[in-house]
Amino acid sequence: MRLTEAVDYQVRAARITDIDRLVALSDGLVGSRGEGTIASADLLRQLVYIPQASVLVAEGRHGVAGGLVLALRPSVRSGGYVGTVDLLVVDEDQDVDRITDLLLEEALRSAQKKGCTIVEAARPGAPDDIARWERHGFTTAGPHIERSVAAVRTTGRAR
């Protein structure tokens, strides 16, 4: 019987030096360089620096154990910005549930701070993956899952 030791993970903004590890963890989820496209690693490096995206990593004792990319776009329909979780990757040899929870919690905080009203993601296929997202309030919305992060607004006037 193998005892697993508890590992503390820290979620932080990604640095340029984290990008190669994120691409390695993605294991084919991100595209490669093609005619007229930017290589995934190059695009991720650019996203680290722009305010319309949040690139987060979960770091454990042995380095980066997971990562998430949240891209923002304006939406008239939603009355603000929509945050799209474009990439969520976790090292399968780590505590997948815990790392996923930490990354999603930080992404939701980031989205709310940046004025998002909704956070969406492609609907996962595996029931375990769907359950992880549902724990954070995501529901099915067509081909996507989404969760409202809009701040509650008061309708009263200041006097």
Stockholm file with secondary structure:
# STOCKHOLM 1.0

chainA/1-159         MRLTEAVDYQVRAARITDIDRLVALSDGLVGSRGEGTIASADLLRQLVYIPQASVLVAEGRHGVAGGLVLALRPSVRSGGYVGTVDLLVVDEDQDVDRITDLLLEEALRSAQKKGCTIVEAARPGAPDDIARWERHGFTTAGPHIERSVAAVRTTGRAR
#=GR chainA/1-159 SS CCCCCCCCCEEEECCGGGHHHHHHHHTTSSCCCCTTCCCHHHHHHHHTTCTTEEEEEEEETTEEEEEEEEEEEEETTTTEEEEEEEEEEECTTSCHHHHHHHHHHHHHHHHHHTTEEEEEEECCSSHHHHHHHHTTTCEEETTEEEEECCCCCCCCCCC
#=GC SS_cons         CCCCCCCCCEEEECCGGGHHHHHHHHTTSSCCCCTTCCCHHHHHHHHTTCTTEEEEEEEETTEEEEEEEEEEEEETTTTEEEEEEEEEEECTTSCHHHHHHHHHHHHHHHHHHTTEEEEEEECCSSHHHHHHHHTTTCEEETTEEEEECCCCCCCCCCC
//
